[in-house]
Amino acid sequence: MDINYELYKVFYKVARTLSFSEASKELFISQSAVSQSIKVLEKRLNQTLFIRSTKKVKLTKEGEMLFKHIEPAINLIMRGENQIFEANELGGGQLRIGASDTICRYFLVPYLNEFHKKYPKVHIKVTNGTSLQCVELLENNQVDLIIINTPNSRLNNITSIRTIKEFQDVFIVNKEAFPIESTKLSLEDLLNYPILMLEKNSTTSEYLHNLFLQHSLDLVPAIELSSNDLLIDLAKIGLGVAFIPDFCISEDNKELVTLKTEEELPTRTLVAAYNDKIPLSGAAQYFLDSLDNSGIINESDISLNESSL
């Protein structure tokens, strides 16, 4: 079926914004032109794609199905356009990264800082999400590469993965509120204390729940949050035992101590993942290679001239 790409682009904008008026603004065409394009597309597909009302627009089941296919296709086209623009703009281009706020703050910031200093004309776009959500961003071609925690149940379909860093998860407490730092605790012992951890839609939550299940223990956390920083803050004021990656621990947090456990906690890894079926831009390739180095980017690292960006 021969359908004009412009019709799909209009559909994508309306489906993403769920608004004919917002789509018209982004496309720089009239709202009536947007409406007419959708009607033409619906007629050619012989399907109703949107449920229209005076206040909002909603996708039908057929519309949702089409959007799942159109979104990665549009993003892939945009990615190809960006790479062509990079070749024509010396020192320009874009670097699109997906990562959690924790990984951004405690691991990526020095690398982003050095990259930006060296190549200030490259636009850096960082999209935050859990490690599980970041895989979806990569699958939909919304980012060039992702830096995430593993194990990750969503990584099964991604083949291009580089190990960047190993880390250890730890239990931390306020030493005055919980004077147990000298005691070696079992996982079962820890259930006697309020556990503070990340919410269920995270790889860390999956990992910790599975760890307790392996010892036939049912973990019922006292508090679940979306931020490791908040977990640290709550541990500081003595609300419980927080479970966080060791790279989040700062020397400034002198009131906090790391608990010793009888069971050895398996190490986890930070990995960088990308789609090897789509060539990485010069900027993305350089940044990926810089993460493989033990230190921060420096002049002796991989050479990158402006034209390759």
Protein Blocks (a to p, Z undefined) as FASTA:
>chain_A
ZZdfklmmmmmmmmmnopaklmmmmnopafklmmmmmmmmmmmnopafbdcdfkbccddf
klmmmmmmmmmmmmmmmmmmmmmmmmmmghiajddddddfklmmmmmmmmmmmmmmmmmm
bccddddddfklmmmmmmnopafbdcdddddfklmmpmbdcdfbdcdddddddfklmcck
lpccdfklmmmpccddddfkbfklmmmmmmmmmnopacddfbdcfbfklmmmmmmnopac
cdddfklpcfklmmbccdddfbdcddddddddddfkbccdfklmmmmmmmmpmbdcdfkl
ccddfklZZ
